[in-house]
Amino acid sequence: MARKNQSFNKKTNFYSPPPPRAGGAGQIPKPPSNLPPYLIVPALTLTGGIIYGYYHFQDEVPYTKRKRLLLTSPQHELTMGHNQYKQLTQFHKKDILPSHHRASVTVHRVGSRLASSTKTFMKQYHS
């Protein structure tokens, strides 16, 4: 028994639906072909600005040559670091050990050894 408005496909053994009618109720409306300039210009400007900013503010890591995105300058980061250090030392003034304390001497010794080995490593392997 044949179905109404459908044709039988012998390759697939299925009935295919009828083609959609022009202007019918089930038809998908087409998007407008011309977008207004007040939408295109800001979208392109914003996209271009983001792409420019991404590539302009990239920094290269010295040892690995990997690129990373920096949104602040190194001078600003240094200033923020000094300000944070001052705030922490003022807040924890009573908890900081004196420089002649045994733990302070150990930390200073280990830090000095790490710094010297890092300098040696960078001289040997960084060209």
BELSUL-V746392 format. One record per residue. N is the residue number from 1. PSI is psi in radians with two decimals (999 if undefined). BURIAL is b if it has 9 or more other ideal C-beta (glycine too) atoms within 8 Angstrom, else e. D_FIRST is the distance of its C-alpha to the first C-alpha in Angstrom with 1 decimal. Layout:
n->(N & N)
psi->(PSI & PSI)
burial->(BURIAL & BURIAL)
d_first->(D_FIRST & D_FIRST)
This chain:
n->(1 & 2 & 3 & 4 & 5 & 6 & 7 & 8 & 9 & 10 & 11 & 12 & 13 & 14 & 15 & 16 & 17 & 18 & 19 & 20 & 21 & 22 & 23 & 24 & 25 & 26 & 27 & 28 & 29 & 30 & 31 & 32 & 33 & 34 & 35 & 36 & 37 & 38 & 39 & 40 & 41 & 42 & 43 & 44 & 45 & 46 & 47 & 48 & 49 & 50 & 51 & 52 & 53 & 54 & 55 & 56 & 57 & 58 & 59 & 60 & 61 & 62 & 63 & 64 & 65 & 66 & 67 & 68 & 69 & 70 & 71 & 72 & 73 & 74 & 75 & 76 & 77 & 78 & 79 & 80 & 81 & 82 & 83 & 84 & 85 & 86 & 87 & 88 & 89 & 90 & 91 & 92 & 93 & 94 & 95 & 96 & 97 & 98 & 99 & 100 & 101 & 102 & 103 & 104 & 105 & 106 & 107 & 108 & 109 & 110 & 111 & 112 & 113 & 114 & 115 & 116 & 117 & 118 & 119 & 120 & 121 & 122 & 123 & 124 & 125 & 126 & 127)
psi->(2.11 & 2.48 & 2.62 & 2.35 & 0.37 & 2.59 & 2.58 & 2.27 & 2.06 & -0.45 & -0.72 & -0.18 & 0.58 & 2.74 & 2.37 & 2.52 & 2.72 & 2.68 & 2.59 & 2.54 & 2.54 & 2.24 & 0.23 & 2.99 & -0.53 & 0.15 & 2.47 & 2.24 & 2.52 & 2.49 & 2.73 & 2.47 & -0.48 & 2.00 & 2.56 & 2.61 & -0.48 & -0.15 & -0.65 & -0.83 & -0.88 & -0.63 & -0.76 & -0.66 & -0.79 & -0.77 & -0.78 & -0.70 & -0.70 & -0.77 & -0.77 & -0.82 & -0.66 & -0.80 & -0.47 & -0.60 & 0.41 & 2.52 & 2.58 & 2.26 & 2.28 & -0.77 & -0.77 & -0.20 & 0.33 & 2.54 & 2.49 & 2.76 & 2.13 & 2.15 & -0.09 & 2.70 & 2.72 & -0.59 & -0.69 & -0.69 & -0.70 & -0.75 & -0.78 & -0.69 & -0.75 & -0.72 & -0.73 & -0.68 & -0.76 & -0.74 & -0.75 & -0.73 & -0.61 & -0.68 & -0.69 & 0.57 & -0.69 & -0.33 & -0.17 & 2.28 & 2.62 & 2.79 & -0.40 & -0.02 & 2.61 & -0.77 & -0.67 & -0.70 & -0.72 & -0.78 & -0.72 & -0.72 & -0.83 & -0.73 & -0.69 & -0.71 & -0.71 & -0.73 & -0.72 & -0.66 & -0.57 & -0.73 & -0.73 & -0.75 & -0.78 & -0.61 & -0.66 & -0.75 & -0.17 & 2.04 & 999)
burial->(e & e & e & e & e & b & e & e & b & e & e & e & e & e & e & e & e & e & e & e & e & e & e & e & e & e & b & e & e & e & e & e & e & e & e & e & e & e & e & b & e & e & e & e & e & e & e & e & e & e & e & e & e & b & e & e & b & b & e & e & b & e & e & e & e & e & e & e & e & b & e & e & e & e & e & e & b & e & e & b & e & e & e & e & e & e & e & e & b & e & e & e & e & e & e & e & e & e & e & e & e & e & e & b & b & e & e & b & e & e & e & e & e & e & e & e & e & e & e & e & e & b & e & e & e & e & e)
d_first->(0.0 & 3.8 & 6.5 & 9.5 & 12.4 & 11.4 & 11.6 & 10.7 & 14.2 & 14.8 & 18.2 & 17.2 & 13.7 & 12.9 & 11.4 & 14.5 & 15.5 & 16.6 & 20.3 & 22.7 & 24.1 & 27.8 & 29.8 & 26.9 & 27.5 & 26.0 & 28.0 & 30.8 & 34.2 & 36.3 & 39.7 & 42.7 & 43.9 & 47.6 & 49.1 & 52.4 & 55.6 & 56.8 & 54.0 & 54.2 & 58.0 & 58.6 & 55.7 & 57.0 & 60.6 & 59.8 & 57.8 & 60.6 & 63.2 & 61.5 & 61.2 & 64.8 & 66.1 & 64.3 & 65.8 & 69.2 & 69.9 & 69.1 & 72.0 & 72.5 & 73.6 & 76.8 & 76.3 & 72.6 & 71.9 & 68.9 & 68.0 & 67.8 & 67.4 & 70.6 & 70.6 & 74.3 & 77.3 & 79.4 & 82.4 & 80.5 & 79.3 & 82.9 & 84.2 & 81.6 & 82.5 & 86.2 & 85.6 & 83.5 & 86.2 & 88.9 & 86.9 & 86.3 & 89.9 & 91.1 & 88.7 & 89.5 & 93.2 & 94.4 & 91.9 & 92.8 & 95.2 & 98.4 & 98.5 & 101.1 & 98.9 & 97.8 & 94.1 & 94.6 & 96.6 & 93.8 & 91.1 & 93.3 & 94.0 & 90.4 & 89.2 & 91.9 & 90.9 & 87.2 & 88.3 & 90.4 & 87.8 & 85.3 & 87.7 & 88.3 & 84.6 & 84.0 & 87.0 & 85.7 & 82.0 & 81.6 & 82.4)
